[in-house]
């Protein structure tokens, strides 16, 4: 169980009145909420990442080139950004968060619609395409760093209440359409729980699944400035695009270490981007499709 001496950081969307898939992306203009509370002075973090399901398109994003400046900006805003202004330097949110070794995941499906194969495809594509990120399925939840709960909407709140660790704002989680909770220290991410609703249609599940799993790996912020990214709450994407593959490959480069500040990481990024440019096309070709996880 995660130590109780962590900082708690909650981020998410309130659900919209007309339901999780109602309205265009432009309707998602409510601000994200965030609350940070320190416990016992330990340097740690629990981030609650929540994503409102939106109407999205299934077509994979067209491959396109991005300048170094755009990739550096995207990395800094997703990896170091927070959902509130005035975040103090030196807090958990303002340093690199990533897993430092092989990551085991476990899928728990209690939904009337079994979407585990969809999640497995995405996990497999992440493992194939993100260098230095090893993802394997664990037989038991207690052996996993990431646990993904796939539930019916009626069981979403009870599942959160029954499984989330002490100190997390469950009221906040319960108000969102889907969510993830990660616990990290300066030495790296320790564990993550992801809560996905599987009985409200494939399209809504796909966006939540992609964003919540990706953010649980470390790039916990999103921005409306990232037009070509899943890390954008106003985006209509529900598949990983080229930009997103760059961000995760940059983050999991071994030169980027957990606990690094922005000033420490920024000078390394041009060389890292150059290396990612050389290897990413091959990795994407090996995985054969930019949107394997968007297949029912």
Backbone bond lengths (Angstrom), bond angles and torsions (degrees), N, CA, C in turn:
res aa  C-N    CA-C-N  psi(-1)  N-CA   C-N-CA  omega(-1)  CA-C   N-CA-C  phi
1 X - - - 1.465 - - 1.523 109.19 -
2 X 1.285 116.31 143.84 1.457 121.06 -179.42 1.523 110.15 -66.18
3 X 1.323 115.94 138.73 1.462 119.97 178.80 1.517 110.85 -59.27
4 X 1.309 116.81 147.42 1.454 120.75 -177.79 1.525 112.37 -81.72
5 X 1.332 116.05 -5.97 1.458 119.19 -177.32 1.520 110.98 -92.96
6 X 1.321 117.50 47.53 1.447 123.11 179.16 1.522 109.40 -110.06
7 X 1.344 115.11 155.86 1.456 118.46 167.58 1.518 108.55 -76.91
8 X 1.312 116.83 147.39 1.462 120.67 -179.81 1.521 109.73 -114.98
9 X 1.306 115.47 130.25 1.454 121.97 -174.26 1.518 108.87 -133.31
10 X 1.330 116.92 115.14 1.468 120.72 -174.60 1.521 111.16 -109.96
11 X 1.314 116.28 130.78 1.455 122.21 -178.56 1.510 108.68 -135.73
12 X 1.340 118.79 134.48 1.458 117.22 176.78 1.500 115.75 176.34
13 X 1.305 114.48 173.51 1.454 123.82 178.07 1.518 111.17 -100.26
14 X 1.325 119.92 132.79 1.464 119.59 163.89 1.525 109.30 -65.57
15 X 1.321 116.33 146.32 1.465 118.69 176.35 1.517 109.69 -70.80
16 X 1.344 115.44 147.33 1.457 119.63 -179.83 1.515 111.14 -84.54
17 X 1.316 116.02 155.20 1.459 121.00 -173.07 1.520 112.98 -61.31
18 X 1.353 116.54 -34.35 1.451 118.72 -174.86 1.524 112.79 -90.52
19 X 1.330 117.31 10.86 1.453 119.46 175.99 1.510 111.64 104.26
20 X 1.314 117.34 169.10 1.442 121.53 -169.17 1.513 114.87 -69.01
21 X 1.326 119.03 -22.38 1.457 119.60 -177.02 1.523 112.38 -111.88
22 X 1.321 118.04 10.94 1.454 120.48 -176.23 1.514 111.65 -81.03
23 X 1.320 115.49 143.14 1.457 120.18 169.69 1.508 113.98 81.20
24 X 1.333 116.32 161.36 1.454 121.21 178.56 1.504 111.56 -76.72
25 X 1.335 114.75 169.85 1.466 119.23 179.82 1.517 110.91 -60.22
26 X 1.319 117.22 -29.08 1.457 120.37 -179.42 1.510 113.57 -63.28
27 X 1.337 116.39 -16.53 1.463 119.35 179.37 1.516 111.79 -76.77
28 X 1.352 116.85 -10.54 1.454 120.34 -174.97 1.519 111.01 -89.88
29 X 1.298 116.84 63.26 1.453 120.16 -175.01 1.523 113.48 -108.39
30 X 1.328 116.55 3.39 1.453 117.84 177.16 1.517 108.62 -70.45
31 X 1.309 117.11 144.37 1.457 119.73 -177.43 1.511 111.11 -74.53
32 X 1.314 115.59 152.00 1.456 119.34 173.06 1.521 109.57 -74.40
33 X 1.311 114.70 154.64 1.455 121.55 -177.82 1.518 108.86 -109.98
34 X 1.297 115.21 151.61 1.453 118.02 178.65 1.521 110.41 -151.81
35 X 1.300 116.30 137.80 1.464 121.06 175.35 1.506 107.51 -135.74
36 X 1.311 115.91 132.74 1.459 120.65 -179.53 1.515 108.64 -123.16
37 X 1.297 115.74 126.58 1.449 120.79 179.16 1.525 108.87 -131.51
38 X 1.306 117.51 128.67 1.454 121.50 -179.78 1.526 109.68 -90.79
39 X 1.331 116.41 141.06 1.452 121.56 177.67 1.521 108.91 -125.50
40 X 1.327 116.97 121.14 1.457 124.84 171.14 1.527 113.59 60.13
41 X 1.318 118.76 15.71 1.451 121.08 172.60 1.517 115.10 72.83
42 X 1.324 119.53 5.53 1.457 121.12 179.29 1.506 109.10 -72.02
43 X 1.338 117.14 149.55 1.459 119.32 176.22 1.510 107.93 -92.05
44 X 1.292 116.35 102.20 1.448 121.00 179.30 1.492 109.65 -157.30
45 X 1.316 116.43 -179.22 1.453 118.02 -177.74 1.507 109.77 -157.21
46 X 1.308 115.82 137.91 1.451 121.25 165.89 1.514 106.23 -121.76
47 X 1.293 116.57 118.04 1.458 120.10 -178.47 1.507 108.53 -107.19
48 X 1.289 116.33 131.20 1.449 121.76 176.39 1.511 107.15 -106.79
49 X 1.306 115.55 112.48 1.451 120.79 -174.18 1.513 107.39 -110.12
50 X 1.317 117.67 121.69 1.447 119.20 -178.00 1.505 110.70 -127.97
51 X 1.310 115.09 141.96 1.455 120.21 -174.92 1.507 109.32 -128.98
52 X 1.320 118.41 128.77 1.457 121.16 174.31 1.514 109.37 -80.12
53 X 1.329 116.49 130.94 1.450 120.21 177.24 1.520 108.87 -65.78
54 X 1.319 117.03 137.70 1.457 120.65 178.24 1.519 109.99 -132.51
55 X 1.314 116.31 163.62 1.452 120.27 175.54 1.517 107.94 -69.76
56 X 1.338 116.27 125.38 1.451 120.10 -174.92 1.516 109.38 -135.79
57 X 1.320 115.69 164.13 1.456 120.92 178.22 1.512 108.91 -96.84
58 X 1.324 117.69 152.04 1.449 121.94 -177.09 1.519 112.84 -94.18
59 X 1.310 118.83 -12.76 1.456 120.05 -176.89 1.516 110.75 -65.82
60 X 1.370 118.91 134.71 1.458 120.27 178.46 1.511 110.99 -66.55
61 X 1.328 115.17 147.93 1.463 120.66 -179.34 1.515 110.72 -65.41
62 X 1.289 117.24 139.54 1.449 122.26 176.80 1.525 109.64 -67.79
63 X 1.334 114.99 134.33 1.461 119.08 178.60 1.522 109.87 -63.44
64 X 1.315 116.40 138.15 1.448 120.40 179.06 1.513 109.77 -152.79
65 X 1.310 115.87 157.36 1.459 121.17 -177.78 1.521 109.77 -87.56
66 X 1.316 115.70 146.17 1.450 121.71 177.83 1.516 108.89 -125.98
67 X 1.311 116.08 138.33 1.452 120.47 177.26 1.526 109.80 -70.36
68 X 1.336 114.97 156.40 1.467 119.15 177.74 1.517 111.44 -55.42
69 X 1.318 117.08 -40.26 1.459 120.77 -177.29 1.522 111.36 -59.88
70 X 1.341 116.29 -41.25 1.460 119.91 179.94 1.525 111.09 -67.54
71 X 1.326 116.52 -40.23 1.460 120.07 -179.41 1.529 111.34 -68.81
72 X 1.320 116.89 -39.85 1.464 120.33 177.22 1.524 110.21 -63.78
73 X 1.325 116.33 -45.21 1.461 119.52 178.33 1.517 111.88 -61.17
74 X 1.335 117.33 -43.07 1.457 120.72 178.47 1.515 112.48 -63.31
75 X 1.322 116.01 -39.94 1.464 120.31 178.30 1.523 110.76 -63.51
76 X 1.305 116.75 -47.37 1.461 119.98 -176.74 1.522 111.85 -64.36
77 X 1.328 117.12 -39.28 1.470 118.59 -176.16 1.528 111.53 -76.13
78 X 1.344 118.11 -31.26 1.464 119.18 -179.17 1.519 112.53 -85.39
79 X 1.325 117.42 -37.00 1.459 120.77 -176.16 1.527 111.90 -83.51
80 X 1.333 116.81 -37.86 1.468 119.96 -176.18 1.522 113.02 -107.02
81 X 1.312 117.83 -12.98 1.453 119.78 -176.15 1.514 112.18 -69.12
82 X 1.333 114.66 157.03 1.456 121.62 173.58 1.524 107.68 -128.59
83 X 1.309 115.77 168.30 1.459 120.51 -177.29 1.514 113.57 -90.74
84 X 1.329 117.20 5.61 1.453 119.93 175.25 1.508 109.59 -131.98
85 X 1.299 116.71 153.65 1.456 121.15 172.37 1.520 108.71 -77.28
86 X 1.312 115.85 154.47 1.450 119.95 172.97 1.503 114.76 84.46
87 X 1.341 117.81 15.68 1.463 119.29 175.90 1.519 109.40 -63.19
88 X 1.326 116.96 130.68 1.454 121.52 -175.55 1.524 110.49 -79.96
89 X 1.345 118.13 135.87 1.458 120.37 174.91 1.519 110.49 -57.46
90 X 1.341 115.55 144.30 1.457 119.80 178.67 1.513 113.66 94.77
91 X 1.321 118.96 -10.13 1.457 120.14 175.58 1.517 108.93 -80.12
92 X 1.336 116.17 168.93 1.459 120.34 -176.20 1.515 112.05 -59.96
93 X 1.324 117.32 -32.97 1.455 120.11 -176.13 1.519 112.94 -71.20
94 X 1.336 117.68 -21.06 1.457 119.84 -173.35 1.521 113.00 -100.00
95 X 1.340 117.02 16.46 1.455 121.34 175.50 1.531 108.86 -127.36
96 X 1.332 114.87 166.44 1.467 120.85 179.36 1.522 109.96 -63.98
97 X 1.337 115.89 134.15 1.458 123.12 173.73 1.529 107.58 -121.84
98 X 1.325 117.79 125.09 1.455 122.05 177.70 1.526 108.81 -161.73
99 X 1.334 116.48 159.90 1.455 120.20 171.06 1.527 108.50 -75.36
100 X 1.311 116.22 148.25 1.462 119.99 -174.65 1.523 113.47 -109.46
101 X 1.296 118.63 -4.09 1.455 121.51 179.63 1.512 110.14 -146.57
102 X 1.330 117.76 -169.38 1.465 120.22 177.10 1.531 110.71 -56.15
103 X 1.312 115.46 139.81 1.468 121.61 -177.04 1.521 108.66 -112.11
104 X 1.310 115.54 123.31 1.457 120.52 176.25 1.531 109.08 -102.60
105 X 1.319 115.54 138.96 1.463 120.08 178.75 1.520 109.56 -124.22
106 X 1.318 114.90 154.29 1.463 120.87 177.00 1.517 108.33 -135.06
107 X 1.326 116.79 136.84 1.458 122.71 -178.89 1.517 109.84 -106.70
108 X 1.325 115.90 127.84 1.461 121.98 176.36 1.519 107.88 -118.67
109 X 1.327 117.01 113.11 1.465 121.18 -179.36 1.522 109.68 -113.52
110 X 1.329 115.35 117.99 1.462 121.28 172.09 1.521 110.51 -115.17
111 X 1.319 116.31 8.32 1.462 121.30 -175.92 1.526 111.53 -78.12
112 X 1.312 114.62 156.12 1.461 120.59 174.14 1.525 111.22 -70.36
113 X 1.325 117.24 -15.10 1.458 122.90 176.41 1.529 107.78 -118.40
114 X 1.309 116.85 116.88 1.469 120.69 -175.67 1.521 110.00 -85.12
115 X 1.336 116.67 108.97 1.471 122.21 -179.19 1.535 112.11 -108.76
116 X 1.305 117.63 18.86 1.456 119.05 -177.61 1.525 112.47 -62.52
117 X 1.308 118.08 -34.69 1.466 119.83 179.77 1.524 111.28 -64.18
118 X 1.332 117.03 -33.72 1.469 120.84 177.42 1.523 110.40 -65.07
119 X 1.328 116.74 -44.70 1.465 120.47 179.46 1.520 110.00 -65.91
120 X 1.323 117.85 -41.04 1.467 120.45 179.02 1.524 111.38 -60.56
121 X 1.325 116.76 -40.29 1.478 118.78 178.97 1.511 110.98 -61.12
122 X 1.331 116.76 -42.77 1.457 119.23 -179.41 1.527 111.07 -68.01
123 X 1.320 117.27 -42.60 1.458 120.21 176.89 1.525 110.36 -59.77
124 X 1.328 116.58 -40.90 1.454 120.11 178.88 1.512 112.47 -64.32
125 X 1.328 116.37 -39.29 1.455 118.96 179.03 1.520 111.38 -69.31
126 X 1.327 117.17 -37.27 1.461 119.74 174.77 1.523 110.79 -59.68
127 X 1.336 116.56 -45.66 1.458 120.41 -178.56 1.522 111.57 -64.08
128 X 1.335 117.87 -34.48 1.456 121.68 -179.77 1.517 112.99 -75.70
129 X 1.330 116.66 -31.75 1.455 120.50 -166.31 1.525 113.44 -104.12
130 X 1.322 118.32 -26.14 1.462 121.30 -179.78 1.524 108.68 -97.32
131 X 1.320 115.61 107.49 1.455 119.62 -179.01 1.530 110.06 -64.77
132 X 1.323 116.00 141.98 1.466 124.16 179.13 1.526 113.23 73.18
133 X 1.334 117.60 9.95 1.459 120.98 173.63 1.524 107.76 -113.84
134 X 1.327 116.12 114.61 1.460 121.81 178.86 1.518 109.06 -105.92
135 X 1.327 116.47 121.89 1.458 122.13 179.55 1.521 108.86 -123.27
136 X 1.311 116.88 123.32 1.459 121.37 177.15 1.525 108.97 -134.40
137 X 1.314 116.45 152.71 1.459 120.75 -178.23 1.525 110.22 -86.25
138 X 1.319 115.38 131.34 1.461 121.88 177.87 1.521 109.78 -95.70
139 X 1.319 116.10 147.07 1.458 120.52 -178.86 1.521 112.47 -74.38
140 X 1.349 116.39 -26.92 1.471 120.32 -176.28 1.529 109.47 -127.99
141 X 1.323 118.04 143.33 1.469 120.12 -179.93 1.523 113.27 -61.36
142 X 1.326 117.00 -32.27 1.470 119.41 -178.96 1.526 112.15 -69.24
143 X 1.330 117.44 -14.88 1.466 120.97 177.71 1.526 112.82 -95.50
144 X 1.331 117.07 2.16 1.464 121.02 -172.27 1.520 111.83 -107.56
145 X 1.336 115.16 144.55 1.464 120.86 171.30 1.529 111.17 -82.64
146 X 1.334 116.91 -28.66 1.470 122.04 177.74 1.523 108.44 -121.15
147 X 1.318 116.84 126.07 1.463 121.86 173.91 1.516 108.07 -116.96
148 X 1.331 116.25 124.91 1.461 122.28 179.90 1.523 108.79 -108.51
149 X 1.334 116.27 120.41 1.463 122.56 176.77 1.521 108.87 -99.56
150 X 1.322 116.61 123.30 1.462 123.00 175.69 1.520 107.65 -110.86
151 X 1.326 115.75 113.37 1.456 120.51 -168.99 1.521 110.67 -132.11
152 X 1.335 116.02 163.98 1.459 120.94 166.92 1.527 108.14 -76.49
153 X 1.330 115.72 156.67 1.467 119.17 -179.20 1.531 111.22 -56.62
154 X 1.318 116.63 -37.94 1.466 119.50 -178.07 1.525 112.24 -64.31
155 X 1.334 116.84 -22.74 1.464 120.61 -178.23 1.521 112.96 -102.01
156 X 1.327 117.06 1.71 1.471 120.44 -175.06 1.533 111.65 -61.45
157 X 1.325 117.13 -53.17 1.464 120.86 -178.88 1.533 111.47 -66.49
158 X 1.339 119.60 -47.93 1.467 118.22 178.56 1.532 113.43 -58.82
159 X 1.328 117.30 -35.05 1.468 119.79 179.80 1.521 110.78 -66.59
160 X 1.333 116.81 -43.15 1.462 120.14 177.51 1.520 110.41 -59.83
161 X 1.323 116.94 -47.04 1.464 120.96 -177.21 1.526 111.86 -63.73
162 X 1.323 116.10 -32.73 1.465 119.76 -176.34 1.520 113.31 -82.89
163 X 1.339 118.19 -19.74 1.460 119.35 -170.06 1.522 115.55 -119.40
164 X 1.325 118.97 -28.10 1.460 119.72 -173.44 1.518 110.07 -70.86
165 X 1.317 116.51 148.63 1.462 119.71 -176.69 1.522 111.81 -77.78
166 X 1.323 115.59 164.50 1.462 122.06 -177.50 1.524 110.99 -61.35
167 X 1.319 115.64 145.14 1.460 121.41 175.77 1.510 114.41 97.40
168 X 1.330 118.38 -13.02 1.461 121.31 178.79 1.525 109.13 -85.18
169 X 1.328 115.88 140.11 1.464 121.62 -179.57 1.520 109.15 -75.53
170 X 1.332 117.35 90.88 1.456 119.74 -177.87 1.527 112.39 -69.53
171 X 1.329 117.80 -28.96 1.467 119.07 176.94 1.515 110.69 -59.48
172 X 1.318 115.38 -40.61 1.462 119.52 178.36 1.531 111.16 -65.77
173 X 1.326 116.57 -46.19 1.461 120.54 179.05 1.523 111.26 -59.08
174 X 1.309 115.99 -42.30 1.458 120.43 -174.32 1.519 112.85 -65.19
175 X 1.325 117.12 -23.33 1.459 120.35 -177.89 1.522 112.75 -82.27
176 X 1.332 117.35 -4.84 1.451 121.14 -175.58 1.518 112.38 -103.99
177 X 1.313 115.62 159.81 1.458 120.80 -175.86 1.517 112.70 -74.74
178 X 1.319 117.88 -32.31 1.453 123.69 174.55 1.516 107.00 -158.40
179 X 1.315 118.16 162.57 1.458 118.12 -171.13 1.513 111.48 -160.59
180 X 1.336 114.82 165.17 1.463 121.37 172.90 1.512 108.86 -144.96
181 X 1.303 116.48 148.41 1.450 122.93 179.95 1.517 107.80 -125.67
182 X 1.325 116.85 124.60 1.460 118.21 175.79 1.514 110.02 -123.39
183 X 1.308 114.95 147.66 1.459 122.15 177.58 1.519 108.19 -118.52
184 X 1.335 116.76 126.00 1.459 120.63 -177.07 1.511 110.36 -141.13
185 X 1.298 114.72 151.12 1.447 122.42 170.15 1.521 107.24 -119.04
186 X 1.313 115.06 -179.31 1.457 119.25 -179.78 1.533 111.42 -63.58
187 X 1.316 116.56 -20.27 1.461 121.34 179.98 1.524 112.69 -87.48
188 X 1.322 118.14 -4.41 1.458 120.18 177.21 1.518 112.91 136.69
189 X 1.326 115.09 171.58 1.466 121.33 177.15 1.524 108.53 -73.80
190 X 1.322 116.18 136.17 1.459 121.22 -178.86 1.519 112.37 -99.03
191 X 1.322 117.53 -40.45 1.459 119.76 -178.85 1.513 110.02 -163.80
192 X 1.330 115.93 163.24 1.463 121.32 176.93 1.524 109.17 -148.67
193 X 1.324 115.77 139.48 1.456 123.09 170.46 1.526 107.20 -113.20
194 X 1.330 116.27 134.96 1.464 121.94 -178.91 1.525 108.12 -124.30
195 X 1.338 116.13 131.59 1.459 121.87 -177.19 1.526 109.37 -117.72
196 X 1.334 116.32 113.73 1.462 122.37 -176.68 1.521 110.09 -122.71
197 X 1.323 116.15 139.53 1.465 121.60 177.15 1.527 108.06 -94.08
198 X 1.327 116.68 123.02 1.464 121.40 -172.20 1.518 114.31 -104.15
199 X 1.327 118.24 -7.09 1.465 119.07 -173.65 1.527 112.91 -106.61
200 X 1.338 117.76 18.17 1.465 120.21 179.47 1.530 111.97 -115.47
201 X 1.313 116.18 25.40 1.461 120.10 175.96 1.519 112.99 104.43
202 X 1.322 115.04 150.28 1.463 120.73 -176.08 1.519 112.16 -69.27
203 X 1.319 117.52 -39.31 1.465 120.12 -174.43 1.521 111.21 -62.70
204 X 1.326 116.03 -46.95 1.456 118.85 178.96 1.515 112.06 -63.59
205 X 1.327 116.97 -40.45 1.457 120.25 178.47 1.524 110.82 -61.11
206 X 1.335 117.20 -41.87 1.462 120.56 -174.00 1.525 111.88 -59.33
207 X 1.339 117.15 -46.30 1.470 118.59 -179.14 1.523 110.61 -64.56
208 X 1.322 116.98 -47.21 1.465 120.02 -179.76 1.521 110.89 -60.21
209 X 1.334 116.93 -45.82 1.454 120.69 -178.37 1.520 111.58 -58.55
210 X 1.338 116.39 -50.02 1.462 120.57 -176.18 1.520 111.05 -63.20
211 X 1.329 117.38 -48.31 1.461 119.51 -176.22 1.526 112.02 -69.44
212 X 1.328 117.67 -44.52 1.462 119.46 -175.95 1.526 111.59 -67.30
213 X 1.322 117.63 -42.36 1.464 119.49 178.71 1.521 109.98 -65.58
214 X 1.325 117.22 -44.78 1.464 120.35 -179.00 1.529 111.25 -62.62
215 X 1.331 117.42 -44.55 1.458 119.51 -179.87 1.528 111.71 -67.04
216 X 1.324 117.06 -29.88 1.459 119.76 178.13 1.525 112.14 -69.08
217 X 1.332 117.34 -15.40 1.461 121.32 176.55 1.524 112.21 -84.75
218 X 1.347 117.90 -8.41 1.458 118.89 174.52 1.511 117.31 143.06
219 X 1.346 120.18 -41.34 1.470 119.00 179.23 1.525 110.20 -78.81
220 X 1.329 115.96 82.06 1.459 121.50 -165.48 1.519 114.55 -84.57
221 X 1.307 117.85 -3.90 1.461 120.00 -179.12 1.525 110.00 -108.42
222 X 1.325 115.71 160.06 1.456 119.48 170.58 1.516 109.25 -137.49
223 X 1.328 115.51 165.94 1.465 120.26 -172.93 1.513 110.14 -148.35
224 X 1.313 116.40 140.44 1.470 121.33 176.32 1.519 111.69 -68.84
225 X 1.332 117.94 -11.43 1.460 121.51 178.48 1.525 112.09 -78.10
226 X 1.331 117.59 -13.84 1.463 121.47 -176.93 1.522 109.41 -93.69
227 X 1.326 115.24 82.00 1.464 120.46 -172.11 1.522 112.99 -66.27
228 X 1.328 118.16 -27.76 1.461 121.76 -174.74 1.516 112.24 -105.08
229 X 1.322 116.82 27.98 1.462 119.83 -171.01 1.514 112.26 -132.19
230 X 1.323 115.46 150.14 1.458 121.27 171.18 1.520 110.44 -71.97
231 X 1.344 116.97 -18.42 1.463 121.56 178.57 1.526 110.17 -82.18
232 X 1.306 115.45 54.20 1.462 123.04 -176.24 1.520 106.51 -154.33
233 X 1.315 117.10 112.16 1.461 120.73 -175.12 1.524 113.32 -68.39
234 X 1.327 117.80 -13.30 1.458 120.23 176.92 1.524 111.55 -99.55
235 X 1.326 116.67 2.36 1.456 121.07 -179.96 1.522 110.82 -72.99
236 X 1.323 115.99 147.90 1.454 120.81 174.69 1.529 111.18 -99.83
237 X 1.314 117.00 10.77 1.454 121.41 176.52 1.520 109.99 -75.33
238 X 1.328 116.38 145.66 1.458 119.92 168.08 1.523 110.36 -131.65
239 X 1.320 116.19 16.05 1.454 121.53 173.35 1.518 108.59 -129.59
240 X 1.314 115.82 156.94 1.448 120.29 176.09 1.520 109.19 -69.05
241 X 1.339 116.25 132.18 1.446 120.79 174.81 1.520 110.81 -100.81
242 X 1.321 116.27 176.08 1.458 122.03 179.55 1.530 110.63 -53.84
243 X 1.327 116.82 -44.28 1.466 121.23 -178.15 1.528 110.95 -56.84
244 X 1.330 116.65 -42.99 1.453 121.12 -177.57 1.528 111.78 -68.24
245 X 1.332 116.03 -37.84 1.465 118.58 176.57 1.528 110.63 -63.21
246 X 1.328 117.00 -36.75 1.459 119.86 175.10 1.532 110.66 -60.49
247 X 1.333 117.40 -47.77 1.460 120.82 -175.25 1.530 110.76 -59.06
248 X 1.335 117.24 -47.66 1.458 119.27 -178.12 1.523 112.03 -69.45
249 X 1.334 117.80 -37.23 1.462 119.51 177.23 1.523 111.68 -67.01
250 X 1.328 117.67 -35.07 1.461 120.47 174.92 1.527 110.46 -66.03
251 X 1.336 117.10 -44.12 1.457 121.13 -177.61 1.520 111.44 -63.16
252 X 1.346 117.14 -40.44 1.459 119.78 -175.38 1.526 113.50 -91.29
253 X 1.325 116.91 10.01 1.457 119.70 167.90 1.534 107.72 -65.41
254 X 1.332 119.10 135.44 1.468 120.38 -175.57 1.526 114.43 -63.34
255 X 1.331 117.69 -16.54 1.461 119.07 177.09 1.525 112.36 -72.74
256 X 1.327 116.76 -19.61 1.463 121.44 175.06 1.517 107.39 -93.29
257 X 1.323 116.38 115.70 1.459 121.23 -173.74 1.535 110.65 -111.96
258 X 1.325 116.77 148.21 1.468 119.96 175.80 1.525 110.67 -56.72
259 X 1.320 116.21 142.14 1.458 121.11 178.63 1.512 114.36 88.28
260 X 1.343 117.00 -8.25 1.470 119.64 177.34 1.519 110.75 -63.92
261 X 1.330 116.35 143.97 1.449 121.23 172.15 1.525 109.86 -86.62
262 X 1.309 116.11 170.29 1.449 120.70 177.60 1.529 111.16 -60.07
263 X 1.319 116.34 -41.80 1.464 120.13 -179.15 1.521 111.92 -64.71
264 X 1.314 116.82 -31.31 1.465 120.32 178.47 1.523 111.82 -76.56
265 X 1.321 117.33 -36.73 1.467 120.90 -174.93 1.521 113.08 -82.67
266 X 1.327 117.62 -36.18 1.467 120.86 -171.77 1.540 113.57 -54.83
267 X 1.346 120.60 -45.76 1.464 119.06 -177.74 1.531 113.91 -63.78
268 X 1.314 117.77 -19.95 1.462 121.79 -178.77 1.516 113.09 -82.81
269 X 1.313 117.26 -17.44 1.463 120.52 -168.48 1.525 114.78 -67.79
270 X 1.333 121.54 -40.51 1.470 118.82 -179.93 1.527 113.18 -57.56
271 X 1.322 117.79 -44.17 1.461 120.16 179.36 1.527 111.31 -68.20
272 X 1.336 116.43 -38.32 1.460 120.08 177.63 1.519 110.60 -63.46
273 X 1.328 117.07 -43.40 1.473 120.77 178.76 1.518 110.23 -60.70
274 X 1.316 116.95 -41.43 1.466 120.29 178.82 1.521 110.89 -59.40
275 X 1.317 116.96 -42.26 1.461 120.52 178.98 1.528 111.31 -68.31
276 X 1.334 116.56 -40.54 1.462 119.75 179.13 1.525 110.59 -64.60
277 X 1.311 117.64 -37.81 1.478 120.63 178.28 1.528 110.80 -59.06
278 X 1.311 117.24 -34.68 1.462 119.97 -178.66 1.523 112.55 -74.95
279 X 1.333 117.18 -36.19 1.458 119.19 -173.05 1.525 114.45 -97.63
280 X 1.334 118.05 -24.44 1.460 119.68 -172.76 1.530 113.41 -64.63
281 X 1.355 120.38 -43.15 1.473 118.30 179.03 1.526 112.82 -56.92
282 X 1.322 116.66 -39.07 1.462 119.70 178.07 1.522 110.78 -65.87
283 X 1.329 116.97 -42.14 1.462 120.47 179.77 1.517 111.39 -63.06
284 X 1.327 116.71 -40.71 1.460 120.02 179.40 1.519 111.14 -68.48
285 X 1.318 116.76 -36.59 1.463 120.23 176.98 1.526 109.92 -65.83
286 X 1.308 116.42 -39.03 1.454 120.56 179.30 1.524 111.26 -63.76
287 X 1.335 115.83 -37.90 1.464 119.15 179.75 1.525 111.78 -80.32
288 X 1.358 116.96 -8.87 1.469 125.68 168.49 1.511 115.57 72.55
289 X 1.289 118.90 -25.39 1.460 119.82 -177.55 1.503 110.05 -149.26
290 X 1.330 115.84 137.64 1.460 120.12 174.89 1.523 111.40 -74.36
291 X 1.315 117.11 -10.84 1.470 119.33 -172.45 1.517 112.65 -136.08
292 X 1.340 117.70 37.53 1.450 119.28 176.00 1.523 111.31 -56.48
293 X 1.335 115.71 -35.52 1.457 119.41 -176.76 1.513 112.74 -77.03
294 X 1.356 117.58 -4.11 1.465 120.38 177.66 1.513 111.38 -97.37
295 X 1.338 116.98 16.11 1.465 122.00 177.84 1.517 108.32 -98.53
296 X 1.302 115.39 131.37 1.470 118.71 -178.63 1.520 110.89 -63.59
